[in-house]
Amino acid sequence: LATLVLSSRALVSFEDVVVTFTGEEWRHLNLAQRTLYQEVMLEICGLLVSLGKASLSSCRA
């Protein structure tokens, strides 16, 4: 596995790490997959907010 090391000065936004699906792709996900997606996106957002790299409003966009 490759490891990515970023400087502590690297700027990270929610848009940098968010995974988006088209409507068609979303319809192909089952309930468990949709739930996992939502949980992971909330976790990422929470981490970015705690680091001061995002605001809650930017995560809801």
C-alpha positions in Angstrom: 0.0 0.0 0.0 1.2 3.5 -0.8 1.2 6.0 2.0 0.4 9.6 1.2 2.1 12.1 3.6 0.8 15.6 3.5 2.3 18.7 5.1 0.4 20.0 8.1 -0.1 23.1 6.0 -2.0 21.3 3.2 -5.5 22.6 2.7 -8.2 20.0 2.7 -11.9 20.8 2.0 -14.9 18.6 2.2 -15.1 18.8 -1.6 -11.6 17.2 -1.7 -12.7 14.0 0.0 -16.4 13.7 -0.7 -17.6 10.9 -2.9 -20.6 11.8 -5.1 -23.0 9.6 -7.0 -25.3 10.4 -9.9 -29.0 9.7 -9.3 -28.7 6.5 -11.3 -25.7 5.3 -9.3 -27.5 6.2 -6.0 -30.5 4.1 -7.1 -28.2 1.1 -7.6 -27.0 1.2 -4.0 -28.9 -0.9 -1.4 -30.0 0.5 1.9 -26.9 -0.8 3.7 -24.6 0.9 1.2 -26.5 4.2 1.4 -26.4 4.1 5.1 -22.6 3.4 5.1 -22.1 6.2 2.7 -23.9 8.7 4.9 -22.1 7.5 8.0 -18.7 7.8 6.3 -19.4 11.3 4.9 -20.6 12.5 8.3 -17.5 11.1 9.9 -15.2 12.8 7.4 -17.1 16.1 7.9 -16.8 15.8 11.6 -13.1 15.2 11.4 -12.6 18.2 9.1 -14.7 20.4 11.3 -12.7 19.3 14.4 -9.5 20.3 12.5 -10.9 23.6 11.6 -10.8 22.7 7.9 -14.5 22.9 7.3 -17.7 24.2 8.7 -20.9 22.2 9.2 -22.6 24.3 6.5 -19.9 23.4 4.0 -20.5 19.7 4.7 -24.2 19.9 3.9 -23.6 21.4 0.5 
